[in-house]
């Protein structure tokens, strides 16, 4: 066995913290999800394919709704950017969540799914007039104001529709979550929101208060993504509460709601250890209550926007192995490049963020000696890496199926057609049955975008 290699049993194991709750190996060693053999999914739907454990996703949505409401939340919104389809929109709302949309396209999906407008919140740092009008016309429950210009745009659209539109003001409070810099969104030098320093938020509140077609509900803050503890929320909450106190002292406006965004982390690797949902919720609720008590103001209703934490662990991606190529490294080490039939077009996060993932041989078990691998895609790009460092069985062969865990969030939603590769389909599994969530794209779909001659 190679130095430092895990045991064959460890390479074969499925850690329940990383894989979907209904993902196991059957008696023959084949991976199944909710009672469905991954080989059958690959045969019937092709590969790559995203597989969602519906019951897992629903159970996580219920857990977040319950835990955060017990901690003082008036609403928990599912962050649609993680992954959205009409089926997922129905599942999360049936389990008690609203939906946070960030574009006209996401709004359209929620509308098609029949999600009531009052359960929707709309984000975006550059919402178009068409997007704002659509949100107002659909009576979206909250629009998050992200700039001074947007105040006028939303007010005009609401006045035209004869509606008083509830809004939040997004405040950047100078807190950066301990994560990759491109997904930490609350430090000052970034595109989102208005700075809590220098009076920008207070000025936005003054302008909104003068407009009869708008009603200010509260403040919004988001400190980043993949957060494993409540310390960042503690600092952010203190600053947002202080901001709410200044607004009350200076303008006599008492804010009803404080939305602290999302960013709760998940386990991508066996070594990841995110906080329990209820523990995280209670810690944040206690933090806000303490800060409000210290400031002498009424505790506002809270709102949260988990996305990755609900859909991420519920999804896997199944690939077929193609080329297997050993490459000699220094000191006699060998890394085996395992090419699969997808790559950066269905999972850009490894290339974009240096994200880490767990991968397993899915179509069978193996007790062969593990080999150090790099799972790579089929694209014409040296950075096309799916899993940078992984141990896989040394008897791996072309035609085997690999499964990558925790790909329910930000994989299909960020997918592209790079190299003119059609995007994979998404299927859901439940009680031994498989349903299509999004069908696989075809070359005809891509060619259909071109004008006919």
N, C-alpha and C positions, 0 to 999 in steps of 0.2 A: 504494500500500500504506500502511496506517495506520502512524503513527509508533510504532516499537518493536515492530512486528509481526514474527513469525518468517516465514520463507519458506513458500510453499505446500508445498514438499517436506518441510519440517520438520513441518508440521501433519499431513502424511499418513503420516509415518514411525512405525514401531513399534519403540521401544527395547527390546532384548532383556532389559535389566535390570528393566524394569517389567512387560512383558507376559509371558504364559505362554511357556514354552520352545518350544512347538509352535504358536505363534500367528504367522501371517504373512499377507501379502496374496498372492492368487493372481495369475495372469497378467492377469486382467481388473481387478485392483485391489480385489477383495472380500476382506474379512477371513475367514480360515479358522482354525479351532483343531483341531489333530490331524487335518487333512484334511477337516474338515466346514465347509461354507459357513454363515456365521452367518445368512444369509437363510433357509436351510432350517430351521435351528433355530427361528428366529422364526415361520416358517410352521407348523411342526409342533407347537410347544410354547407359542406365544404369547409376548408380552412384557409386562412385564419377565421376563427369565429369567436365572438364574445358570448359567454354564457352567464346569465344572471340567475341566481337562486332567489326566486320571488319571495319565498317565506323568510329567508334571511333578511332581505331588504325591508320587507314589511315589519318584521320584528324589531329591527333597529329603528325604524321610523316611530314605532309605538314607544320604544324605550326613550327616545329623545323627547317625544311629546310629553310623556309622563314625567320624566326626570326634571326637565326644565320648567314645566308648569308648577311642579311642586316647589321649585326654587324661586318662583315669583314671575315666571314668564307669562305674558298675556298671549303670545303667539310664537310658534316655532315655524320658521319657513325653511323648506328644502331648497338648497342652492342649486338651481337648475343647471348652471354651467358645468357642474360635475358630470352629469349625463341626463338628458331629457328625451323622452318620447311620450306619446299620449298614454301608453300603458303605465309608465313610471309615474306620470302626473296623476293618474287615477289612483294608483297604489298608495302614494304618499298622502294624498288628500283623504282617502278612505281611512287612513291610519291616524288622522288628526293633525296633519301639517298643512300649512300654507305653502306657497311656492314663491321664491325670489327669482325673478327673470331679469336678464341684463341686455335684452335686445328685442327688436320687433319680432324676430324669428322665434325666440323662446316664448314670447307672449302669444304668438299665433298657435304654437303647440299647446299651451295651457288652455287657450280658448277652444281649440278643437276638442280637447279632452273634457270640456265642460266644467272647468274649474271656475267657481264663482269669482267675480272680480274682487270682492272684498277679501278673498284669501290670497291675493297677489300683492307683491311688492316689486317695484321696478327700480333697478339700478342702471348705471351707465354714466361714464364721464363725458360723453358727447352724444346724448340722445338726439336723434333727428326730430324735426317738427312732426314728421309722419308717425314716428314711434310714440312721441308724447301724445299726439292726438288720438292714436289708437288706444293707448293706456287710459286716457281720460274718458273716451267714449265707452270703454268697457268697464268703467267705474272701478279701476284698480284701487285697492285699499290704501296703498302708500306709494308715493313716488319720492325717491331719495334725491334731493337737490344736491348737485355736485359742483355748481359754479354760480356766480352772480347772473350770468347770461341766462342760465336755465330757469331762474326765478321768473323772469319775464316770459319765457317761452311757455312754461307750464301755466302761468296765470292767464296768458292769452288763450291757450287752448281750453282751459277750464271755463273761462268767461264765454267763449264761443259756444261751448256745449251746455251752458247754463248750469254748471256744476261747481260746487265748492270742493276743491281737491285737497285731501289730506296729504301733507308732505313731512319728510324728515330732512334735516340738514346733516350732511356727512362732514364730520370733523376729523381732521388728522391731528393726532395728539402726541406725536413724537415718540411713539413706542414701536419698536421693531421686534417682531417675534424672532426667536432664535431658529431660523430656517434659511433656506436659500434666498439670496438677496432679491431675485426676480419675483418671488412669491410672498415677500414681506411687504405689506401695503400700507403701513401706518407711519413710517418715518416721513419727515417733512419734504424731502426732495423726491417727489413722485407726483403722478398725474391725478390722483384721486382726491376729491374733497376740498375743503377749505381749512386753512391752518387754524388751530385753536389758539395760536399765539398772535398777538397784534390786532385782535378785534375783528377779524374777517367773519367769523361765525356770528358774532353779535350783530354785525352789520347786516348779514343775511337775514337774521331773525327780525331786525327792524323793518327791512324791506318787505318781508313776507307779511308781517302784521298789518301793513298798510294796504294790502291787496285783498279785496273782498272775495275774490274767487279762490283764495288759498287759505288753508288753516294749518298752522304748525302743530304737529303732534309731538315731535321730540327730536332727539339727536341720534345720529348713527356713527359708530366707530368700528373699524375692522383692523386688527393688528397683524394679520398674516395667516399662514397656513401650516398645517402639520404640527400643531402645538400639543405638547405632551403634559404640560402642567399649567396651573392657574396664575403663575407669577406675572406673566405679561398682562393678563386681564386685570390684575390687581392695580398695576400702575395706570393702565388705560382708564379703568373705572374711576380712579381717584381724580384723574385729570378731567374726565367728562363730567363727573359730578361737580367739580369745582367750576367748570364752564357753565353748567346749568344753574349753579348758585349765582354766578355773576350776572347771568341773563335775568334771573329773578330780581336780584338787587337793583340792577340798572333799569330794567324795563317792566318789572312787575309781571312777567310772563312765567307761569309755572308749567314746566314741561311734563307731559303725561307719560312719555315713553322713552326708554333708552334701549336702543338696539346695539348690541355688542358684536354683531356679525357672527362669523363662523370661525373655522380654522382648527377645529378639534382634530387631533391626529389619529392615525390608524397604524396597525402593525403591518409593515411590508416585509420585515424579516423576523426570524425567531427572536432576535435580540431586542426588538422594539417593545416598549412597555408603556403604552398610553394609559392615562387615567381611566378608571371606570366612569361610565356615562353619568351615573347618579352622583358620584364623588365630585366630578368636575362641575356639574351643575350646582351642587350645594355650595361648593367653595366659591364659585362666582357670585351666587346669590348672597352669601354671607358678606362677601367683599363689598358689594354695592350697598347693602343695608348698613354696614359699618360706616362707609364713606358718607352716606346721606345723613346718618345720625351725627357724625362729626361736623358736617356742614350745616346741620339744623334745617334740612329740607325734607319734604315728604319723599318717601321711596317711590320712584316711578315704576310703572309696569315695565318689565324687561321683554326683549325679543332677541331671538338668536337665529342664525342661518347655517346650520350644518348641511353639508353636501357630501363631501368625500366620506365622512364618517358613516353615512347611511348607505351609499351605493358602492363605495370602494371595495370593502371586504366581501360584498355579495357577488362580485364578478370575477371571472377568470378569462384568460384568452387561451384557446387551443390552437397550436400550430403543428404542421407536419415538418419533420426533419428532412432536409435535402442533403447538401454537401457537408461532409465532415472532414476537416483539414487540420492535422496536427502541425504546430509550429514550434520549433525549438527556441527556447529563451536562454538567457545566461545561466551559467552554473548547472547545465544539464537539465534544466526544467523544461517541460513541454506544456504548452497551452493548446487545447484543441478548440478550433473555431467550428461551431455548430451553426450552420445556416438554416434558417426556417423560411417559410413561404410568406412571411409578413415583414414587419420591421418598423422603421421610423414613421411610416405612413399610418400605422395603427397604434403606435406608442412612441410619441416624440419625447416623452418625459426623461428618458435616460440621456438622450442627446442634449436636450434643452436644459435640464436641471441637474444632471448627474444622478438621477434617481436610481435607487437600488430596488431590486425585485427578487422574489423567490421563484424558482423554476423546478419542476419535477417531471420525470418521465411518467406519462399518464396512461399510455395504452397497455402497460404491463408493469409488473414489479421486476426488480433485478437486484440480486445480491452480488453483482460483479464489482470488482475493485473500482472505486470512484476515480474519475479523472478531472483535472482542472479544465474548465471550459469557459468560453465566451460565446454566448448565444447572440448571433448577429442576424440581420435581415438581408433581404434580397436586393436592396436598393444600391444604386451606383453612388455610394457615399461612404467614405471610411468611418465616419461617425455613426453609421447605422448600426447601433448596438441596442439589443433588447435587455440583456442581463450581462453586466460587465464581468463579473466573477461568479462562477457557479461550479459546484461539484455535481457531476452526472455520472451514471454508470458507464464503465469502459466498453460495455457491449452495445452501446447506443448505435443504431443503424438507420440509414435512410428509410423513410416510411414510418418510423416511430412517431408517436404524438408526444409533444411537450405541452405542459400547462403552466402558465405564468399566473401567479396569485395576485389578488388585490388590484385588478385592472378595471374595476367597475367605474372608477372616477377618472376623468381627464384623459382617457385613452380614445374611445370612440368619439367623444365630444371634441377632441383636438385632432382627429384624424384628417389626413389629406389624400390627395391623388398624386403625390409625388411619383415621378416616372410613369405616370398614367396608369397607376395601379388602382383598381376599384376598391372602395372601402368595404371592410368585412361586414357581414350581417351580425345581428344581435338576436339571441334566442333566450327565452326564459324557461326555466324548468321548475316543476312543482308536482309532487306526488307521482313521479314516474312519467309525467307528460311533458312534451316540449311544444312551445308556441313561438311563433315569429314575432319579435318586437320591432326590428327593422330588417328588411330583407337585404341580402347582399347586393351591392352595386354590380353592374355588368359593364363591359366595354361599350355596349350599345347605349347605356345611360350616359357615358362620358362623350361618345360621339354625337349623341342627341343634343348636346349643348351648342354644337356648331350649326351655323345657318345652312340650309339646304340650297343647292344650286340648281 
